[in-house]
Amino acid sequence: MSQSDLSAGEAATYFRRRAIAGGAVAVLSILAAPLLAGRCAQASPLAWLLLSGAALVALALAVHLLLDAALFRLCASYEEEARGLASLDEVLARTGLRAAPGELRGLAPRIAGSRRILWHLRISVAACLILLIALLLEGTDGLLRC
């Protein structure tokens, strides 16, 4: 799906689903790590710290994507795209998240920015899963004999 193919409503659904999935994987990895790795071996504190950090980054990015999805949903609630984008800019200016822009940005650049955040989320979720596997394999010589 290219950026020009998405409407504001479709973008909202697309980013909301991926944010929920990424956040769920991050939460489950941080919850599963003590249960699974605690049975096998005492993991190093650095591994736990890295896993916690990666999970927190993933959760922060998931929340950011959920905010973007809500803003795209707001934009989709207007009949005209220009009015929806102007309303989106007004909300961001009122909340202090972004200064009021001089000119109106289109929908495609906004979706491109959210896609970059989505890639960062994917990378941090992959880091969570890699660290979880490393915690499971630590101290077992690569064999899961728990």
N, C-alpha and C positions, 0 to 999 in steps of 0.2 A: 504494500500500500504506500503510495507516494504522498508527500505532504499536500499536494494540490488536490488529491482525491478526497481528503477528509473535510467534512463540515465541522462546525464547532461542536455540535452535539455528538457526532461520531468520535471526535478527538476526546471529548470528555469521557465517554464510555471506554475508549481504548486506553487512556492513561489511568483511569480509575481502576480498571481490572488489573493492569500490570503493577500498579502501586500496591494494591491489596495482596497480590501474589508475592511480590518481593518482600513486603513487610511481614507476611506470614512465614515465609521461609527464614527470615532473619530471627523472628521470635522463636520459631520451632528449633532452630539450630542452637540458640542460646539456652533454651529449656532442655533440649535433649543432651547437650554436652555433659552436664554433671551426672545425668542418669546413666549414660552409656560409658563415658570415660572413667567414671568413679569406680566402676566394677573392675576395670582392667588394671589401671596403674595410676600412680600419682602423677598428674601432668604438671609440667613446669608452669610457674606463674606467668611467664612471658606468653605462653600459648593462650592461657585464659585471658590475659589482658588484650592480646591481639584479636581474639575471637570477640570479646566484648566490644572492642573499638570498631571492628568491622560491622558488627550487628547494629551498633548505635548509628553509624554512618548510613547503613542501609535503611534503618527506620527513619532517620531524618530526611533522606532522599524520598522515601515513600510518602512521608507527610507532605513534602514539597510537591510531589506529583499529585497528591490528592487535592491540594490547594489549587494547582493548575487546572485539574479536572473540574473543580467547582467553578472556577472562573470561566472556563470554556462553556460550562452549562449555563452560566449567567449570560454569556454572549449569545448562546443559542436560543435563549428565551425571547429575543427580539426578532421581529420580522425582517428588518434590514441588518445586514452584517455590519455596516458602518456605525449604526446606532449602538449595536451590541459591543463593538470594539471601543467606542467612546465611553460607554458605561463601564466597561472593564477598566479602562484607564482612570476613570473617575474614582472607582472603588479603590484601586491601588494607590491613588494620590491621597484619598481620605484616610486610609489606614496607615499611610506613611511608608508603605513598602517600596514605592517608586515615585519619583518626582513626576509632575504632570508633563507629558511630552509636548513638544512644539507642534509636531505633526503626527497624524494617526498612522501607526504601523499596521500592516495587513495581518491577516490570519496566518498565512504561511510562515512568516518569520517567528511568530509566537509558537507555532507548533514545532518548528525546528529547534527552538530553545528547550521546549519540553522533551523533545526526543534526545537531546544531549543529556538532560537530567536522567532520562530513562537508561541511557547507556551507562552512566555513572552508577545507577542503581544496580544494573546487571553485573557490573564489575565488582561492586561491594558484596552482592549476594554470592557471587562465585568465590570471593575471598572467604566469606563465612563458611561455605561448604568445604573448601579446601582446608581451612583451619580445623573444622570439625573432624574431617577425615584424619588430619594429622594428629589431633588429640586422641582419636580412637586407636591409631596405630602406634602411638608413643608408648614405649616401654613394653611392647609385646613382640618386638623383633619383626614387625610387619605382619604378624599373624593374629587374628582375632580369636583368642582361645579363652574368652571370658566365661 
